[in-house]
Amino acid sequence: MENQSRFPQPGTRLVHIGRQPIFDASGDIAGYELLFRGNTSAVEAGRRDAYATSQVLVNAFTEFGLDEVVGDRMCFINLTREFLTGDLILPFGPENVVLEVLETVEVDDAVVAGVSNLVAAGYRIALDDFVWKSGHERLLPLASYVKLDLPSADEAELPGQLAFFRSFPGVEIVAEGLETVEHLALCDRYGIELRQGFVLSRPQVMTAACITPFKLRRLELLGALSAAEADIDYVVSIISSDPALTMRVLRASNSAAVGTIRRVSSIRQAVVMLGLAHIRRWAMLMVVDDVAEATEAQLTDALMRARLCQNLAPRFEVDPDAAFVAGLVTAVADLLGITASSLVNHLPLTGDISAALTRGTGRLGRMLRVVDAYEHGDLALMGATPAGNDLTGAVMDAMRWSTQTVSATHADEGPRGRRQAVAVS
């Protein structure tokens, strides 16, 4: 993720997050503090308001995935008053997460009540950059961690302060702002459990490409249509929320309605008239063409991979529709320059498809590896699988189908080469 280009692929945008390790006394990484960063070169957070917190939460939990950012270690996240009081809801559970109460938060009855509710729900609390007589003492009975700016501390008072913190059951001390070996020596002298600062590690800026919001709606439609029993209300809600999607469905359905008595006048009517199976086939094309902004050759290659997966599905005893979706998602990810697992976070895919795309497990994951092997000419891997070395028939069908499908969808092009309507039978 860190090595992604500064220039995103078409259909994507770059998101950033800062990550600074927190070490234990033996020098092992115990956790990470996640920090807002607006770009790859930002040294400081720039802002620590509700917007910054929201961006960190969204990026960490949806764009990167928390496993990729912190693994199985603790994740310290700064929270502003709005999140502590419950005015803004946390979109994640308490596992592996430590909520930091910023020193700028005024601790009043509403904050104490909100933090009490969070602790009761299983969240752990850290008091960030603890300042004496600031009102934050009220939260000490609820805290699991106290973060102390060690370079600013009065060393003469330090033993008494540490003893006071440790009088609260379960509280651990995090010495932050450490910049010199002398600061580390102080941590050792007083047995401070956790340490954070530039002398140990500076924050790293992680960067990932993520799909833009409107493009994401196309992928959500693909995910909704991939379900064994697609929810028509959900499909209609996705289409209705995107003007471009709405226009395409209406055009496609009105085209299909030529010669009938009644034309389509609503999204629901359009979906019913076309049928979910028809919309599913049409949506596959739209996802690759619109989301990835693919050329005709790229669109053909992407559909060929999806069709090849569908053709090979019986050999691996997997559902052909699931195989088609999995193959198409990997193709879209390649075109966008991102991992297939990063798309899974945004799609309501079934468990077997998600597992295949994120971990390569199951029969479906095995099948995807075979398709990769074919594309890279790895005949040894192909021969050791149910697919065998003879893929001629499956490949020729995939080539023929993808070429014909793309040609059909470009039959009605405008003056700038972009098609005006999509109608796939």
Salt bridges, closest charged atoms under 4 A:
GLU33 OE1 - LYS147 NZ 2.97
ASP49 OD2 - ARG47 NH2 2.69
GLU63 OE2 - ARG13 NH2 3.80
GLU63 OE1 - HIS346 NE2 3.23
GLU100 OE2 - LYS147 NZ 3.11
GLU103 OE2 - ARG48 NH1 3.24
ASP108 OD2 - ARG81 NH2 2.65
ASP109 OD1 - ARG138 NH2 2.76
ASP128 OD2 - ARG48 NH2 3.13
GLU155 OE2 - ARG189 NH1 2.74
GLU176 OE1 - LYS147 NZ 3.60
ASP188 OD1 - ARG195 NH2 3.05
GLU193 OE1 - ARG166 NH2 3.41
GLU220 OE1 - ARG217 NH1 2.61
ASP233 OD1 - ARG268 NH2 2.11
ASP242 OD2 - ARG218 NH1 2.45
ASP289 OD1 - ARG418 NH2 3.38
ASP289 OD2 - ARG419 NH1 2.51
ASP290 OD2 - ARG218 NH2 3.87
ASP290 OD1 - ARG248 NH2 3.44
GLU293 OE2 - LYS215 NZ 3.06
GLU317 OE1 - ARG363 NH1 3.13
ASP334 OD2 - ARG305 NH2 2.78
GLU375 OE2 - ARG305 NE 3.09
ASP397 OD2 - ARG307 NE 2.94
ASP397 OD1 - ARG400 NH2 3.80
